[in-house]
Amino acid sequence: MDQTYEMCALAFNRQILSMAKPGPAHRGDIPRGAEVLEGGNVRVSFYGPQAEKIEAGNGREIILLKRQDSGVWTGVLHYDGPGLKPLEFRVNNVAVLNPLAQIGFAGDKAVNYVDIPEENDEYLHMKKVPHGSVNREIFYSQITGQHESCLVYTPPEYQKDIKRRYPVLYLQHGGGENENCWIYQGKVNMIMDNLLAEKKAEPMLIVMNNGSVQIEEEDRERYVFFDSFPRLLTEDCIPFIDKKYRTIDEKHSRAYAGLSMGSLLGGRIIMENLDLFGAAGLFTGFLYPDKNPEELEYLKALDDSETFNREIKVFYRAMGLEERSLPMFREENRMCDEKGITCVVSNPPGGHEWRTWRRCAWEFLQLIFKEIRI
């Protein structure tokens, strides 16, 4: 398996629980939490010598693991198709994290997962090419009244030519995720490194915010307000990035893209800020799911197709071929066609999952900022 699949929020290298057993421990004493086999099978392992029962699940079925003399419990789960898949463990009927399996963030909590490679996925592999940097930035938000965090990818040459300025892509995660997910689960930094090495994309900064905006109410409890994110992005984050980094502070050098919740917010953000962004990528390409388009004020921007097409140079809308909402997506395609809106439409393999969104990022990154002259 390529090294990019081992890298996760928990560790850059493969996790090895070297001190799991008393006394001297040796590499190989404790197996990996999830090992991808052929045919969509995954061997799962959990070290629990004192446990009475350990189960593992893939989101559809749960199996009982078998205890080995070493105290390791093992079994085999089957997954249909490649991609980043859920992996669940229960010890004595209590849901737990397995420290030997990949750990990420989804559903507003830490989760285990298994990443099953697919054919033609070299675009996200960790290769012997120049690699960019990923920085964590902390900025104060006037919208939330507290400090917020974002991750910033800079291309490999950013530190070499200190006079050069760069366009910026603001890239958003989905519901229940956070600013870390596009790096550790989406592998967007590896995707970008490879595209730059192949000269298939323009050098750019990629900024990833936490769209699950938390605000403390009068009852001292913290609540998530997704609708506050557009203002946090446009009023707090963008000015901060433009001040701290060598950006090109001009709308056609600024793009927005997102998946799922980040995609839903993206349509509104773009249409309400035609003076701020010059390209958009909706990786779960809805414009008005389960809504009456007549009630959404921001959709009126599509009524003037001449202005919209001029201001948004690339309007990329995508949805996986296995997505349940594909018929609604196609209905919105029809609406865009009727209004004369120019779209780049894509239907990559996969459903509502990282397999699809990684491919969307790979496609979108090759489309934007082609006319930028720095």
C-alpha positions in Angstrom: 0.0 0.0 0.0 1.3 3.5 -0.9 2.6 5.6 2.0 -0.1 8.2 1.5 -2.6 5.7 2.8 -0.7 5.2 6.0 -0.6 8.9 6.8 -3.4 10.0 9.0 -4.3 12.5 11.8 -2.8 10.1 14.4 0.6 9.6 12.8 2.6 10.2 9.6 4.0 6.6 9.7 2.2 3.3 10.2 1.1 2.9 13.8 3.0 0.2 15.7 1.9 -0.5 19.3 5.3 -1.6 20.4 4.5 -1.5 24.2 1.2 -3.3 23.9 2.5 -6.4 25.8 4.5 -6.5 29.1 8.2 -7.0 28.6 10.3 -6.6 25.4 8.1 -6.0 22.4 9.2 -6.6 18.8 8.0 -5.3 15.5 5.3 -7.7 14.2 4.1 -8.8 17.7 0.9 -6.9 17.2 -0.7 -6.8 13.8 -2.1 -3.8 12.1 -5.6 -2.9 13.0 -6.8 -3.2 9.4 -4.9 -4.9 6.6 -6.4 -4.8 3.1 -6.5 -8.2 1.4 -7.6 -9.1 -2.1 -11.2 -9.1 -3.3 -12.4 -6.3 -1.0 -11.6 -8.2 2.2 -10.0 -6.5 5.2 -8.4 -8.4 8.0 -9.1 -6.6 11.3 -7.2 -7.0 14.6 -7.7 -5.6 18.1 -5.3 -6.2 21.0 -7.5 -6.9 24.1 -6.2 -9.7 26.2 -8.7 -9.0 29.1 -11.8 -8.5 26.8 -14.6 -11.0 26.9 -16.0 -10.1 23.5 -14.8 -7.9 20.6 -16.7 -7.1 17.5 -15.9 -5.2 14.3 -18.2 -3.6 11.7 -18.1 -2.0 8.3 -21.3 0.1 8.6 -23.5 -2.7 7.2 -22.5 -5.8 9.1 -20.9 -6.7 12.4 -18.7 -9.7 13.0 -17.5 -11.4 16.1 -13.7 -11.5 16.3 -11.8 -14.6 17.4 -9.3 -14.4 20.2 -5.8 -15.6 19.6 -3.4 -16.9 22.2 -1.4 -13.6 22.0 -4.4 -11.6 23.2 -5.1 -10.3 19.7 -8.6 -10.7 18.3 -9.0 -11.1 14.6 -11.5 -11.5 11.8 -12.2 -10.6 8.2 -14.7 -7.9 7.0 -15.9 -7.5 3.4 -16.2 -4.2 1.7 -17.9 -3.5 -1.6 -15.5 -1.4 -3.7 -12.5 0.9 -3.0 -12.4 4.1 -1.0 -12.2 5.4 2.5 -14.6 3.1 4.4 -16.0 3.1 8.0 -14.5 0.6 10.5 -16.1 0.1 13.9 -15.1 -1.8 17.0 -16.9 -2.8 20.1 -15.3 -4.3 23.2 -17.7 -5.9 25.6 -20.6 -4.1 23.8 -18.9 -0.7 24.2 -17.9 1.3 21.1 -14.2 2.1 21.2 -11.4 3.4 19.0 -8.7 0.9 17.8 -5.3 2.6 18.2 -3.8 0.3 15.6 -6.3 1.3 12.9 -6.4 4.5 10.9 -8.0 7.3 12.9 -9.8 10.3 11.3 -12.7 12.7 12.1 -16.3 12.2 10.9 -19.7 12.5 12.4 -18.3 15.1 14.9 -16.1 12.5 16.5 -12.9 10.5 16.1 -13.4 7.4 14.0 -11.5 4.4 12.7 -11.5 3.8 9.0 -9.9 1.7 6.3 -8.6 3.1 3.0 -9.0 0.6 0.2 -6.9 1.5 -2.9 -8.4 1.5 -6.4 -7.0 1.3 -9.9 -5.8 4.5 -11.4 -5.3 6.2 -8.0 -1.7 7.2 -8.5 -2.7 10.8 -8.6 -2.9 10.8 -4.7 0.1 8.7 -4.0 3.1 10.0 -2.0 5.8 10.2 -4.7 9.4 11.3 -5.0 8.4 14.8 -6.1 8.8 18.2 -4.3 6.3 18.5 -1.6 4.4 21.6 -0.3 3.9 22.6 3.3 0.8 22.5 5.4 0.6 25.2 8.1 -1.9 25.6 10.9 -3.0 29.2 11.3 -4.9 30.7 14.2 -6.9 33.9 13.6 -9.4 35.9 15.7 -12.9 36.0 14.3 -15.2 39.0 14.8 -18.1 36.7 13.9 -17.6 34.1 16.6 -15.8 36.3 19.1 -13.1 33.7 19.6 -10.0 32.3 17.8 -10.5 30.0 14.9 -8.2 27.7 13.0 -7.5 27.0 9.4 -4.9 24.9 7.5 -2.9 26.4 4.6 -1.2 24.5 1.9 1.7 26.3 0.2 3.3 24.9 -3.0 6.9 23.6 -2.8 8.5 26.8 -4.3 6.6 29.2 -1.9 9.7 29.7 0.3 12.1 30.0 -2.6 10.9 32.9 -4.6 9.7 35.4 -1.9 8.6 37.9 -4.4 6.0 35.7 -6.2 2.4 36.0 -5.3 -0.2 33.2 -5.6 -3.9 32.6 -6.2 -5.9 31.0 -3.4 -8.4 28.2 -3.3 -10.7 28.1 -0.2 -11.6 24.4 0.2 -14.3 23.1 2.5 -15.1 19.8 4.2 -18.5 18.2 4.8 -20.9 18.0 7.7 -19.5 16.5 10.9 -15.9 17.1 9.7 -13.3 19.8 10.3 -10.4 21.6 8.7 -8.1 18.6 9.1 -10.1 16.3 6.9 -9.1 17.5 3.4 -5.5 16.7 4.4 -5.7 13.5 6.2 -8.7 12.0 4.5 -8.8 13.9 1.3 -5.1 13.8 0.7 -5.4 17.1 -1.2 -1.8 18.1 -0.5 -0.5 14.9 -2.2 -2.9 15.5 -5.1 -1.6 19.0 -5.5 2.1 18.0 -5.2 1.7 15.5 -8.0 -0.2 17.8 -10.3 2.4 20.5 -9.8 5.2 18.0 -10.6 3.4 17.0 -13.7 2.7 20.7 -14.6 -1.0 20.0 -14.8 -2.0 22.7 -12.3 -1.0 26.2 -11.5 0.8 26.8 -8.2 -1.7 28.1 -5.6 -2.4 28.3 -1.9 -5.2 26.0 -0.5 -7.0 27.2 2.7 -9.1 24.8 4.7 -11.4 26.2 7.4 -13.7 24.6 9.9 -17.2 25.2 8.6 -18.9 23.9 11.7 -18.8 27.3 13.3 -19.3 27.2 17.1 -20.8 30.2 18.9 -21.5 30.5 22.6 -25.0 31.5 23.4 -26.4 33.3 26.5 -26.9 30.0 28.2 -23.2 29.4 28.0 -23.7 26.4 25.8 -21.9 26.2 22.4 -23.9 25.6 19.3 -22.9 24.9 15.7 -24.2 27.6 13.2 -23.4 26.5 9.6 -25.0 29.7 8.3 -22.4 31.7 10.0 -19.6 30.3 8.0 -20.0 32.5 4.9 -19.4 35.6 7.0 -16.5 34.0 8.9 -14.9 33.1 5.5 -15.4 36.5 3.8 -15.0 38.9 6.7 -12.4 37.1 8.9 -10.4 34.4 7.1 -9.9 35.9 3.6 -8.6 39.3 5.0 -6.3 37.4 7.4 -4.9 35.2 4.6 -4.4 38.1 2.2 -2.5 40.0 5.0 -0.3 37.2 6.1 0.5 35.3 2.8 1.7 36.5 -0.6 -1.7 36.2 -2.3 -3.0 37.9 -5.4 -5.9 40.0 -3.8 -8.1 39.9 -6.9 -11.3 38.0 -7.5 -10.1 35.9 -10.5 -7.2 34.8 -8.3 -9.6 33.4 -5.7 -11.7 30.3 -5.9 -14.0 28.3 -3.6 -14.8 24.6 -3.5 -16.4 22.2 -1.1 -18.0 18.8 -0.6 -21.4 18.0 0.8 -22.2 20.7 3.4 -19.3 22.7 2.0 -20.8 22.3 -1.4 -24.2 23.4 -0.3 -22.8 26.5 1.4 -20.6 27.1 -1.7 -23.4 27.8 -4.1 -24.7 30.5 -1.7 -21.2 31.9 -1.0 -20.4 32.2 -4.7 -23.7 33.7 -5.8 -23.7 36.3 -3.0 -20.1 37.2 -3.6 -19.6 37.5 -7.4 -17.1 40.3 -6.7 -15.0 38.1 -4.4 -14.5 34.8 -6.3 -13.8 33.9 -9.9 -14.3 30.1 -9.8 -16.3 27.6 -7.9 -16.3 23.8 -7.4 -19.4 22.1 -5.9 -18.2 18.6 -5.3 -21.7 17.5 -4.3 -23.1 19.8 -6.8 -26.4 20.9 -5.4 -27.8 24.4 -5.8 -31.1 24.0 -3.9 -31.7 20.4 -2.6 -35.1 19.9 -1.0 -35.8 23.6 -1.4 -38.1 25.7 -3.5 -35.7 27.7 -5.8 -38.2 30.5 -5.9 -37.6 31.1 -2.1 -33.8 31.3 -2.3 -32.7 34.9 -3.0 -29.2 34.0 -3.9 -30.3 31.9 -6.9 -31.4 35.1 -8.7 -27.7 35.5 -9.6 -28.3 32.7 -12.2 -31.0 34.8 -13.9 -28.3 37.0 -15.4 -26.3 34.3 -17.2 -24.1 36.8 -19.1 -22.9 38.4 -15.8 -22.5 35.0 -14.0 -20.6 33.4 -16.8 -18.3 36.4 -17.1 -17.6 36.6 -13.3 -17.3 32.9 -12.6 -14.8 31.6 -15.1 -15.0 28.0 -13.9 -18.3 26.6 -12.5 -17.6 23.0 -11.7 -20.4 20.8 -10.5 -19.9 17.1 -9.8 -21.7 14.2 -8.2 -20.7 10.6 -7.9 -22.4 8.1 -10.2 -23.5 6.1 -7.2 -24.9 9.1 -5.3 -28.6 8.5 -4.3 -29.4 12.1 -5.2 -28.1 12.0 -8.7 -31.6 12.5 -10.3 -31.9 15.8 -8.4 -28.4 16.8 -9.6 -29.4 16.2 -13.2 -32.5 18.3 -12.7 -30.4 21.2 -11.6 -28.2 20.6 -14.7 -31.3 21.1 -16.8 -32.1 24.3 -14.9 -28.6 25.6 -15.5 -28.9 24.8 -19.2 -32.2 26.6 -19.5 -30.8 29.7 -17.9 -27.6 29.6 -20.1 -25.2 29.0 -17.2 -21.9 27.5 -18.3 -21.0 24.5 -16.1 -18.3 21.9 -16.2 -20.3 18.8 -15.2 -18.6 15.7 -13.9 -19.8 12.3 -12.6 -16.8 10.4 -11.2 -17.1 6.9 -9.8 -18.4 6.5 -6.2 -21.1 7.9 -4.1 -21.2 10.3 -1.1 -17.7 9.5 -0.1 -14.0 10.6 -0.2 -13.3 8.4 -3.2 -15.5 10.7 -5.2 -14.3 14.0 -3.6 -10.6 13.2 -4.1 -11.3 12.7 -7.8 -13.3 16.0 -7.9 -10.4 17.8 -6.3 -8.0 16.3 -8.9 -10.2 17.5 -11.7 -11.0 20.9 -10.3 -7.4 21.8 -9.5 -6.5 21.4 -13.1 -9.2 23.8 -14.3 -8.6 26.9 -12.2 -6.3 29.9 -12.4 -5.1 29.1 -15.9 -5.2 32.7 -17.0 -3.3 34.0 -14.0 -0.1 35.8 -14.8 2.0 36.4 -11.7 
